Every structure is written in structure tokens, then in C-alpha cells.
């Protein structure tokens, strides 16, 4: 019974609220794409900078989710 209670407590502790998941996602995107967008000339904190980071993140998601995707591939 103690093991079941402990397992249940760990599962509940692992749950994150939508706000927590959004904060983690925003941190991940900023950490991985901000420097590149700054090098491209976007001002930190601007709408264009945020759009750049989101565009780069979305492009990586497409690249990683479709195994046959290769830019420039001719059919």
C-alpha cells in the first residue's frame, strides 16, 4: 500500500499546469533560438525577434517530425 501511495504521489507531482508547460516551452525557444535571431539583426524583445524564434522553432518541428523531409529535395 505504501508503494502505491508513493507511486501516486510521484505521478501527481510530475503533472504540470498549462502555464508551467508554456513557461518551459518559452524558455526552451528563447534558449535555443534567441542568439540566432539576434545575429540575424532582430532587436531582443521585439515582435520581429519573437516571430523569428517561433518560425525557427516551427521549422525545426517540421524537420524533426517528418522523416523524409529534406529541404531542396526534388520529387
MDAnalysis code that builds the backbone (N, CA, C; Angstrom):
import MDAnalysis as mda
import numpy as np

u = mda.Universe.empty(225, n_residues=75, atom_resindex=np.repeat(np.arange(75), 3), trajectory=True)
u.add_TopologyAttr("name", ["N", "CA", "C"] * 75)
u.add_TopologyAttr("resid", np.arange(1, 76))
u.add_TopologyAttr("resname", ["UNK", "UNK", "UNK", "UNK", "UNK", "UNK", "UNK", "UNK", "UNK", "UNK", "UNK", "UNK", "UNK", "UNK", "UNK", "UNK", "UNK", "UNK", "UNK", "UNK", "UNK", "UNK", "UNK", "UNK", "UNK", "UNK", "UNK", "UNK", "UNK", "UNK", "UNK", "UNK", "UNK", "UNK", "UNK", "UNK", "UNK", "UNK", "UNK", "UNK", "UNK", "UNK", "UNK", "UNK", "UNK", "UNK", "UNK", "UNK", "UNK", "UNK", "UNK", "UNK", "UNK", "UNK", "UNK", "UNK", "UNK", "UNK", "UNK", "UNK", "UNK", "UNK", "UNK", "UNK", "UNK", "UNK", "UNK", "UNK", "UNK", "UNK", "UNK", "UNK", "UNK", "UNK", "UNK"])
u.atoms.positions = np.array([
    [0.820, -1.191, 0.000],
    [0.000, 0.000, 0.000],
    [0.865, 1.256, 0.000],
    [1.980, 1.227, 0.734],
    [2.869, 2.391, 0.778],
    [3.466, 2.662, -0.597],
    [3.774, 1.594, -1.321],
    [4.376, 1.758, -2.650],
    [3.362, 2.389, -3.605],
    [2.117, 1.941, -3.524],
    [1.075, 2.507, -4.367],
    [0.861, 3.987, -4.055],
    [0.855, 4.333, -2.792],
    [0.689, 5.728, -2.382],
    [1.859, 6.570, -2.863],
    [3.064, 6.040, -2.726],
    [4.258, 6.760, -3.179],
    [4.232, 6.943, -4.694],
    [3.846, 5.906, -5.424],
    [3.787, 5.999, -6.881],
    [2.753, 7.038, -7.312],
    [1.617, 7.042, -6.658],
    [0.577, 8.013, -6.976],
    [1.042, 9.433, -6.678],
    [1.725, 9.607, -5.564],
    [2.245, 10.929, -5.204],
    [3.268, 11.412, -6.234],
    [4.127, 10.513, -6.703],
    [5.123, 10.892, -7.715],
    [4.461, 11.251, -9.039],
    [3.435, 10.506, -9.416],
    [2.732, 10.821, -10.664],
    [2.057, 12.181, -10.591],
    [1.437, 12.478, -9.481],
    [0.783, 13.771, -9.338],
    [1.790, 14.914, -9.290],
    [2.941, 14.656, -8.701],
    [3.974, 15.693, -8.635],
    [4.552, 15.982, -10.017],
    [4.516, 14.996, -10.903],
    [5.076, 15.161, -12.244],
    [4.149, 15.955, -13.163],
    [2.905, 16.106, -12.790],
    [1.953, 16.852, -13.611],
    [2.301, 18.338, -13.581],
    [2.159, 18.948, -14.725],
    [2.428, 20.388, -14.817],
    [1.175, 21.079, -15.332],
    [0.958, 22.277, -14.874],
    [-0.184, 23.054, -15.349],
    [0.114, 23.567, -16.757],
    [-0.896, 23.958, -17.504],
    [-0.648, 24.525, -18.833],
    [0.272, 25.746, -18.785],
    [0.147, 26.541, -17.728],
    [1.014, 27.714, -17.597],
    [2.467, 27.301, -17.404],
    [2.692, 26.244, -16.613],
    [4.055, 25.771, -16.394],
    [4.643, 25.217, -17.685],
    [3.835, 24.469, -18.446],
    [4.320, 23.931, -19.719],
    [4.627, 25.060, -20.696],
    [3.799, 26.099, -20.709],
    [4.038, 27.243, -21.599],
    [5.327, 27.966, -21.225],
    [5.572, 28.125, -19.924],
    [6.815, 28.761, -19.471],
    [8.030, 27.943, -19.866],
    [7.922, 26.617, -19.724],
    [9.037, 25.748, -20.124],
    [9.290, 25.845, -21.623],
    [8.220, 25.862, -22.404],
    [8.354, 25.960, -23.857],
    [8.966, 27.297, -24.253],
    [8.507, 28.377, -23.636],
    [9.059, 29.702, -23.943],
    [10.540, 29.756, -23.587],
    [10.910, 29.176, -22.452],
    [12.318, 29.135, -22.059],
    [13.158, 28.347, -23.040],
    [12.626, 27.207, -23.503],
    [13.338, 26.375, -24.469],
    [13.545, 27.133, -25.778],
    [12.487, 27.773, -26.262],
    [12.579, 28.505, -27.532],
    [13.568, 29.651, -27.413],
    [13.485, 30.409, -26.327],
    [14.404, 31.533, -26.134],
    [15.844, 31.049, -26.043],
    [16.059, 29.993, -25.290],
    [17.416, 29.464, -25.097],
    [18.033, 28.973, -26.396],
    [17.232, 28.354, -27.247],
    [17.773, 27.721, -28.440],
    [17.778, 28.601, -29.691],
    [16.930, 29.620, -29.754],
    [16.796, 30.378, -30.996],
    [17.080, 31.872, -30.870],
    [17.150, 32.394, -29.668],
    [17.323, 33.835, -29.491],
    [18.640, 34.329, -30.082],
    [19.715, 33.625, -29.798],
    [21.033, 34.077, -30.276],
    [21.083, 34.149, -31.795],
    [20.499, 33.163, -32.452],
    [20.498, 33.154, -33.914],
    [19.709, 34.332, -34.465],
    [18.555, 34.602, -33.871],
    [17.739, 35.731, -34.340],
    [18.434, 37.062, -34.075],
    [19.164, 37.152, -32.970],
    [19.939, 38.368, -32.702],
    [21.028, 38.548, -33.751],
    [21.680, 37.444, -34.141],
    [22.715, 37.515, -35.173],
    [22.133, 37.912, -36.526],
    [20.859, 37.576, -36.733],
    [20.209, 37.956, -37.978],
    [19.783, 39.418, -37.979],
    [19.943, 40.101, -36.839],
    [19.685, 41.533, -36.790],
    [18.399, 41.950, -36.103],
    [17.695, 41.006, -35.514],
    [16.459, 41.362, -34.808],
    [16.781, 41.892, -33.418],
    [16.057, 42.895, -32.992],
    [16.254, 43.501, -31.680],
    [15.580, 42.634, -30.620],
    [16.323, 42.329, -29.563],
    [15.799, 41.471, -28.493],
    [14.524, 42.064, -27.911],
    [13.518, 41.223, -27.749],
    [12.265, 41.655, -27.156],
    [11.260, 42.235, -28.134],
    [11.666, 42.421, -29.386],
    [10.739, 42.991, -30.367],
    [9.811, 41.897, -30.902],
    [8.724, 42.322, -31.509],
    [7.800, 41.362, -32.112],
    [8.490, 40.568, -33.218],
    [9.330, 41.237, -33.991],
    [10.048, 40.541, -35.065],
    [10.998, 39.484, -34.505],
    [11.624, 39.773, -33.387],
    [12.521, 38.811, -32.742],
    [11.728, 37.586, -32.287],
    [10.570, 37.816, -31.668],
    [9.730, 36.703, -31.235],
    [9.227, 35.898, -32.430],
    [8.833, 36.579, -33.491],
    [8.382, 35.879, -34.701],
    [9.503, 35.043, -35.306],
    [10.705, 35.575, -35.289],
    [11.862, 34.836, -35.793],
    [12.067, 33.551, -34.992],
    [12.042, 33.671, -33.656],
    [12.253, 32.494, -32.813],
    [11.161, 31.450, -33.042],
    [9.901, 31.905, -33.143],
    [8.799, 30.966, -33.369],
    [8.899, 30.304, -34.740],
    [9.295, 31.064, -35.740],
    [9.447, 30.497, -37.081],
    [10.541, 29.438, -37.110],
    [11.646, 29.730, -36.446],
    [12.738, 28.760, -36.409],
    [12.329, 27.498, -35.638],
    [11.610, 27.683, -34.538],
    [11.134, 26.542, -33.758],
    [10.179, 25.687, -34.591],
    [9.225, 26.333, -35.263],
    [8.265, 25.597, -36.078],
    [8.941, 24.853, -37.221],
    [9.932, 25.469, -37.842],
    [10.663, 24.805, -38.924],
    [11.389, 23.568, -38.399],
    [11.987, 23.672, -37.224],
    [12.650, 22.507, -36.626],
    [11.652, 21.414, -36.289],
    [10.464, 21.791, -35.830],
    [9.440, 20.795, -35.524],
    [9.034, 20.029, -36.779],
    [8.887, 20.729, -37.890],
    [8.539, 20.067, -39.148],
    [9.675, 19.147, -39.575],
    [10.901, 19.659, -39.522],
    [12.056, 18.861, -39.919],
    [12.186, 17.600, -39.080],
    [11.907, 17.705, -37.794],
    [12.078, 16.565, -36.901],
    [10.894, 15.613, -36.914],
    [9.730, 16.059, -37.381],
    [8.555, 15.200, -37.331],
    [8.318, 14.431, -38.623],
    [8.903, 14.877, -39.704],
    [8.704, 14.208, -40.984],
    [10.026, 13.584, -41.412],
    [10.147, 12.248, -41.314],
    [11.446, 11.603, -41.565],
    [11.966, 11.775, -42.986],
    [11.080, 11.952, -43.956],
    [11.535, 12.062, -45.335],
    [11.768, 13.494, -45.775],
    [11.537, 14.457, -44.890],
    [11.677, 15.867, -45.258],
    [13.138, 16.241, -45.430],
    [13.458, 16.770, -46.600],
    [14.785, 17.332, -46.839],
    [14.615, 18.570, -47.704],
    [15.037, 19.723, -47.190],
    [14.896, 20.950, -47.998],
    [15.618, 20.809, -49.331],
    [14.993, 21.291, -50.369],
    [15.605, 21.240, -51.690],
    [15.449, 19.906, -52.393],
    [14.738, 18.963, -51.777],
    [14.579, 17.651, -52.372],
    [13.695, 17.761, -53.604],
    [14.125, 17.110, -54.667],
    [13.326, 17.099, -55.893],
    [12.534, 15.803, -55.936],
    [11.294, 15.932, -56.337],
    [10.430, 14.749, -56.402],
    [10.531, 14.170, -57.746],
])
